[in-house]
Amino acid sequence: MLSYLTFTISPEQEGLTVEQLLREQGFSKNAVSRLKNAACSFSIAQRRVNSNHILHAGDILTVPISNQSAPHCAIEPWEMPLNLVYEDEYFLVTDKPSGMPMYPHHQGGNGSLANILASHYPKQTFHALNRLDANTAGLVVIAKNAYILHQLQKAEVSKYYLLYAEGFLAGEGVIDLPLVHLNGQPQVLIDPKGKEARTAYKVLKSGSAKSLVWVQLLTGRTHQIRAHFSALGHPLWGDRLYGSSHGEGYRLLAYHLHFNHPMSGKLLEFESPQALCF
């Protein structure tokens, strides 16, 4: 089933082409190209128009956005269960297990979340709102087209995690340390000249060997949680890359998300079933 977006052209948008308007709204160049060549394409007053059509104030542009044909790519389908937490015509939320990468490590590779999506939705494009490291488990939001991704990126998405930190840790606070990722370095580094990175935390349970910690991401940098807790002197238990003395693999769960639906505005909240046994 196709879904449609409508755009009422404002005086400020008059003179733009259909493609220029859609690019402003978050559609990629490839997405516009696929749509203009599709059986159901752009229309104004039920009349099909081209991507280079000049828009006028008051025009109502209709654009199909669901069930876009997927572009040719090298991601192979992998027939495995997809742990769906939520799905509608615009996006889905899935619960990724630990040890599974988001994408295959090499062209034609297998074993990733992208491979599973390619199996379940062979004719659909997908765009990840949040990306989790292979060893990080939990909730991943996948937009079904570039426009919805753009709207989700503009929304205030609250992200919460659970983790085990090495050693005895107590209390709560905000870690405010800028981070930089240098080429050739596998880990990110604390650097005053780096990008702003802020992590709120609260210790839920303290132990002599490790502590259970609740975390809210206030910014979203690569390896932010791992680097910040390492800087505290309490790396994630088992995270050898960031200084843990244990080697069993770290436990980090993206367990809760909430945000307003990009189309309806309704507040949505999701929780990972893995939180029950964390």
N, C-alpha and C positions, 0 to 999 in steps of 0.2 A: 504494500500500500504506500502510495506517495503522500508526502506531506509538503506543504507549501509555506513559504514566507511571503509576506507582502510588505513593500516599502512605499510609503507615500512621499513623493519627492517634494522637498522643501524648496523655497526660493533660493536658498544658499547652495543647493545641490543642482540647480538648473544648469544645463550645459555639460554636465558629466555624461560620459557614456555608461552603458549598463556595466561594462567591465570595470570601469573606474569606481563606480559606486560599490560594486560587490567587493572589490579589493579593499576599499575603505572599511567595509563591514567584516573583514576577516577571511574572505574566500581567497584561497591560493590561486595562482595563475593556472595551475593544472586543473583545479576544481572548476574554474570558469570554462576552461577549454572542454572538459568532459560534458558539462551541462549544455554548452551551446551546440554540441554535436548529438545530444540525446534526443530521443523521440519526444519527450516532454521537456521543453526548454523555457526560456524567458518569455513572458507575455505581458502586454498592456491592453486592457479592455478586451481580453480574450483573443487578442491578435498576437501571434508570435513575432518577436523582434530579435534582431541580431545583437551580439555583444557590443558592437560599435554604434548601436542606436543612441542618438542624442536624447537625453531626458529633459522634460519640461516640468516646471512647478505644477503640482497637482496630479501628475501621472501616478498611477498605482501599479507598480511593477510586481509581478508574481514570479516567484522562483521556486522550483522544486528542490527539496534538500535531502529527502530520505531515499534510501536504496540506490544511491549512486553506484554505478559500476566501478568496481575496484580497478585501479591502474595495474598494468603489468608490473610485477615485482618478483623478486627472487625468494620470497618467504614461502616455504613449503608448508602445506597443511599437516597438522599432527593431531590425530584423533585421540584426544584425551578429554576427560570431563572439564567443563568450565564452571567454576564455583561462582555462580551468579548471586549477587546480593540484591540487585535492582536492575531493571531494564525498562526503557520506554523507546519511543521512536527516535529520540534525540541522542541518548547516551546510555551507557551501562556502567554498573559498578561491580567489579569482580574481586574475589578474595584470593590473592596470590599466595601460594605456599612458599616457605623458605627453601632456598636452593634453586629456585627457578629464575632465570634471567628474563628481562622484559623482551629482549630481542635475541635472535641467534648470534653466536659469536663470529660466524663467517657466512659468506654467501652460500645459500643452499643448506645451511645448518638447521638443526632441529632442537627440540627440547625447551622452547621459550614460550612465554605467554602469547607473543605474536603468532607463533605457529599454531597454537590452539585456536586463536581467533580466526585465522585463515581457514581452519577446518570447519568451524561452526558457521562462519559468515563468508562464504567464498565470493560473494558479489558486493561486499560492503567495504567502504573505506573506514579507517579508524585512526584516531589521534589521541594519544595519551595525555591527560591533563597533568598527572603526577607520575614520576618514574621512581621505582624502588630498586635498590641494589638487589642483586641475585639473592643474597642471604637475608634481606629484609622481607618479612611476610606482611600480608594485610591488604588493605583496600586500595584499589586502583580505579580511577575514573577514566573511562574511554569514551570520547565524543565520536559520533558517527559521521561527522562532517566538519569541515574547517570553520564554518560559521559558528556552530555550537561550541567548538573549542575556543574560539575567540570570545564568545559571551561568557563562558566559564572562567576564562583567564581574567576577565574584568570583574568577576564576582569575588566576594570575600569568602574564600574557602578556608574553614577552620580545620586544622589537621592535628590530631592527637596520637601519641605513641606510648607504648609500654616497652621498657627495656630492663635488663639486668646490668648494673654497673659493678665494676670490680671494687671490692673493699667496703668498708663501713662508710655510709653516706647518710646524712640526716638533713632535715629542714627543707627549705625551698628557696627559689631565687630565679634570677634571669641571667643567663650567660650572654654577655655582649662582647664578642670578640670577632673582628673582621677576618675573613678567610680569603686565601688566594690559591689558585690551582696552577702550578707551574708545569709547563710542557715537560713530559718525561718523568714526572713524579706520580706515583700511583696514589698518593694521599694528598689531601689539601692541607695547607699550612696556615697557622695564625700569623697575620701580617697587618700592621697598622695601616698599610696602604691598600689592603684588600677590600673586598666588598662587605658591606654591612651584613652581619649575621647575628640573630638574636634567638635564643632558645629559653623558654620558660620551663621550669621543672619543679616537681614536688615529690619527695621520697614517700613512698607508700609503706615500705617495709624495709627495715635495716637489719643486716646480718654482718657478722665479722668477716665473712668471705665475699659476699655480694649483697647488693641492695636492689629492691624493686622500685623503679622510678616511673612516674607519669611525666610526660613531656608534651608541651605545645610548641609547634614551630611558629615563630613570629616572622621569620623570613624562610626562604626555601633554597638554600645553597647545597651544592653537591657535598655529600658526606658531612653535612653540618652537625648532626647529632653526634656522630662518631668523633669528629675532631674536637667538638666542644667538651665532651666528657673526658676525652684524653687530656685536654688542657687543664681540666680540674684535678687531674691526677687519679681519675676514676674511669679508665677506658671501659667500654662495653666488655662484659665478661666474655672471653674467648676471641676478642677482636685483636689478633696479633699484629695487624697492619698499624694499629694505633696504640700499641704498647701493652696490650694485655699479656700477662705471664701464663695464661691458660690457652690451650689450643683446641678446644672442642667446638669452636664456631660460635659467633655471637648471636644473641637473641634480641631482635628488635621487631616490634609489631606496629604497623600503622593500623590502629584498632578503631578509630572513630573519625568520622568526617561529618560536617554539616555546612550547608550552603543553601542559597535560594535557587530554585529551579530557573534556568536561564530563559525559559519561555513563559511559564505560569507565574513565577515569582514566589511560589509556595516554598516554605522552609522544609528542607529534607535533611534527615539525620540517618546515618548508617553506622553500624557497628560490626566489626569482624567477629564471626563465630569463634575464631581462634582465641579471642580474649578469655573465653571460659576456661581454657586449660593453660593459660600463660603462667 
